[in-house]
Amino acid sequence: MPDLLLELFSEEIPARMQAKAADDLRRMVTDKLVAEGLVYEGAKAFATPRRLALTVHGIPARQPDLKTERRGPKVGAPDAAVQGFLKATGLKSLDEAKIQRDPKGDFYIGLIEKPGRDAIDVLAEILPVIIRTFPWPKSMRWGARSGKPGSLSWVRPLHAITATFGLETEEPDVVKFEVDGITTGQTTYGHRFMAPDAISVRRFEDYEAKLKAAKVILDPQARKDIIFADAKELTFAQGFELVEDQVLLDEVSGLVEWPVVMMGSFEAEYLAIPDEVIRATIRNNQKCFVVKDPKTGKLTNKFVLTANIEASDGGKVIVSGNERVIRPRLSDAKFFYETDLKTKLEERLPKFAQIVFHAKLGTQAARIGRIERLAEYMATLVGADAAKAKRAAHLAKADLLTEVVGEFPELQGLMGKYYALAQGEDASVAAACEEHYKPQGPTDRVPTDPVSVAVALADKIDTLVGFWAIDEKPTGSKDPYALRRAALGVIRIALDRGFDFYPRHFLEKHVREIRPSLSAIEISDIGDSFRVFFEDRLTVQLREDGARHDLVAAVLDLGGREVGLLSVVRRVEALGKFLETSDGKNLLAGTKRAENILRIEEKKDGRIYHDDPDPNLYTLIEERDLAAAIDEIAPQARDAVFRDDYVAAMSAMAKLRPPVDAFFDKVRVNDDDAKVRENRLKLLNEIRSATRAVADFSKIQD
């Protein structure tokens, strides 16, 4: 079957937009093809700085013919209705229609045949629409046509469109269309400097090969592989090691069509700056990789750059130019760092009194004060030194006002650690200045030092409680203050450090620090919402960790006293292991049977059987045995849960299995005697109540 080749050749596309643009092009074209009945075999999109390209192979040469039936008016309907039906269906007379019998009468049925069109004609129709509606995040107009209504908007000036369609064994045809004065053809262009001449192409294999001969590597992944391999080899040859950076590699591969890796250097005096500052300077300003000494693990005064040309002088001028730009940048960074060291962190804090954190939450200074008090309290719960936690919370935000962080915001926290160590602060206090922001994502590490844990929890809890107190909660996909990330951070820290976090308890303790005028009822309502939010976040986290969603729901939907996050996890783990045993499986079956009977009978009777059963109405030994077992086992399970010993709670529950099995084997619940029936339903409720000490078994799937 025929293949499509499409290339949109333009001025340089920003590197950050290329990957999504290639994916959007593939998606938009293939979606349109499928909508037109042209089901393809495969598609792949590519991007370089100057082109978007797409190949779709295995497209049918022609759309399938369509046959549809259209129901018309009743037999004997007015002539106007009949004529409208004939016109809509394209029939010449009612003799060409069928008659369909129906309980409501006989109706005319028209068969409409729509012949398929050639795929190349369909492509000529859909491709201009896709180009004109392409979803660039930012676009521009250019040239003489830019002032005319409906002129093309593209990310950068579009110069040529290549569009061919045909079988592999035949000469392909050009998909003919025009967009804003640009007519499709078979001509593309190679590397801007090394092979700028026009190239005539036919199909994808020919296109890719000719581009490579013209110094253009079409596949972004191939360019990444070349850059990475050459950079590793170049640094290894000189006894160094490349500092890998996937994000930078992705960006650099979008800046070049023919990557050439080179190495430059800078003065050794700049190595006095922290490694992270050197890396940020070179990475952000020149898109270069830094190099380290494998023996020391410290950076060397070398860097790796990626050029877009094979220079006649071996790249000496290119390297020199990059060195000439990097040198003053490092000089500035060194000046910022040395200037920052002259001012102690606490001396910067008064400025926070003039910086508003949020209009409804006060200044940064007020927030730092709240975090200090909360960190001191958290320290007592996580085994940290309270004085150190308070000191760390006092200094943790100070580096936001430093010159280096002003230039490189991504270094906040880290620079705080360096400045704290430089002014002689305790190592735990300094570490907390960096680690209190962690974890910032699912792959970020969790702080381990107790002081860091206390301050990290205090910082995140203050943020969460604060925005809950002013009713600025996340809604739908909107979360402008990253509260979901903060909550997941609290959850990860709590689970990693074995700290049982009670969301509602901490909100009630801290919310009056922010809004002292709140009433007890208002705090209760906010606390309920806060607890549910954390339970939802915990559910997400546990599902990502592989926990069964039904077990999480069974543990969370118990009501009663608040359950700590760590306790929820332990309950889920214990419940999962219990249900893998024969006792667990059979007790689950018996409990769900009791739940189902109760649900049906309570709905039928219009009442809830929550009262205690009457022992005098037990007529069978199995009833008495079950009641006795529940009386013995339920307190044991509740006591074990209260002690957070969920293994013991499940072991107690396992003792219920024999009497539950015997009850359902020998006892008919819906007895003819109404009082006996009611009493047995109450006994079933006792099973439900006893098992709900550990989990709501009705939520668990079989």
Summary of the structure (lengths in Angstrom):
residues: 702
radius of gyration: 35.8
end to end distance: 48.8
largest distance: 104.5
contacts: 2248
relative contact order: 0.05
helix: 55%
strand: 14%
